[in-house]
Amino acid sequence: MTNQTQLFERSKELVPGGVHSPVRSFKGLDSTPRFVKSAKGAYITDVDGKEYIDFCMSFGPLILGHRNEVVENKLKEALERGWSYGACEPYSLDLAELLLERLPFVDQIRFVNSGTEAVMTALRLARGATKKNKIIKFNGCYHGHVDSMLIKAGSGLAGTAEASSGGVPEGIAQDTLILELGDLEGVKACFEDHKDQIAAIIVEPLPANNGLLIQEMDFLNGLREITKENDALLIFDEVISGFRVAFGGMAEKTGITPDIVTYGKIIGGGLPVGAIAAKKEIMSNLAPVGSVYQAGTLSANPLAMVGGRETLLQMTADKYVELEKNTNRIAEVFKKWLAEYDGGKFSNYNVIHTASLFWIVPGDKIRCVNNIPGNIGEDFVPLFELLLDKGIYLSPNAYEVGFASLAHNDEVIKDLEERLWK
Ligand SMILES: *Cc1c(COP(=O)(O)O)cnc(C)c1O
């Protein structure tokens, strides 16, 4: 028995399914989860001493790679000052100022501890600001494990919705309206059907949690127009796309100004941070100024604020160019190998990619859930296991995207080629 299998057995006794987040569980795969002992740059090392090129990168936060030296040193300094006060501190101001200077479409920000918390607050804020209850969400977008976002299209009449998780009350499902990505007509009809009841549309402007479903500009522009016409708010959930596709995320890249933006992942550089940002007029609805309550014992944790700031300070415009260039090369390397391997065993696979995100999938031009081939979960198993064996760690699920970081440089790409063709 390897150290990992022993640890997984132990973990399953202690924790449901042996994991603290379901996507880590290797469910449906042949092998058991790798237990990571340490990491540096683009690499992780498991407890059995095996090293992998990491394309999961903590599911996104580590845009500089593991243990970037500047971040590490600043975190050590921060540690020596104390790591939680529950009182005002200067470090969150430094991060807030850096962000607000570079995100011209928002005036104010509030820090929380996760993407889920950011979404939860954004929804409450949208409802508080508009005095309406219903929220439109798209099939294939993930917005964290908030009750009202764990909803799928119902099996009954069009427009009905039901919980996609146990423990979510029916009453909550009724206020979430589920539509398909790309379906502007559906959005218009939904506003007709629920006149003056829709507080907001929430969307991942670059959906990257159920494959990589790149949207057309017409769709995103349409959402902006329709929400304006109906006095509803547009929430961009940029927990993945923020600071990844550009510093200002999809709001910057598309030029579309959302009413509320949520951030997470990169904003903490690998420490637990999330944020809600908007114009002052909307943000002033939040307590203690307004009536929409939101709070957090560990919010704006000084260590996390330093980790986020030192990560984001390094993300200059040229770094985004470099990231995209390297990701294009990584995608090309994978494509070539997938086409060639074992007489074409994986030649039906393609690599959909944008900025520093990529998705290895048997298909092309996939823009909504209905375009995703049905059995990609099963097909993924032999590919994932083979890559794992070669020391290449993908996110352990066919529907999860791959993340490249600035540490995935020339040398790592060369190593990737060697590992693939070995
Ligand atoms: C990851 C993610 C979330 C949830 O963030 P957590 O920090 O995992 O709670 C919400 N929305 C999007 C778009 C995400 O990618």
The ligand as an ORCA input file, in Angstrom:
! r2SCAN-3c Opt
* xyz 0 1
  C     -14.877     28.803     -7.403
  C     -16.067     29.588     -7.770
  C     -17.020     29.984     -6.820
  C     -16.962     29.526     -5.385
  O     -15.815     29.986     -4.745
  P     -15.322     29.223     -3.403
  O     -14.143     30.036     -2.968
  O     -14.973     27.844     -3.830
  O     -16.433     29.280     -2.446
  C     -18.060     30.799     -7.219
  N     -18.160     31.217     -8.482
  C     -17.270     30.857     -9.434
  C     -17.423     31.386    -10.811
  C     -16.206     30.025     -9.110
  O     -15.343     29.656    -10.046
*
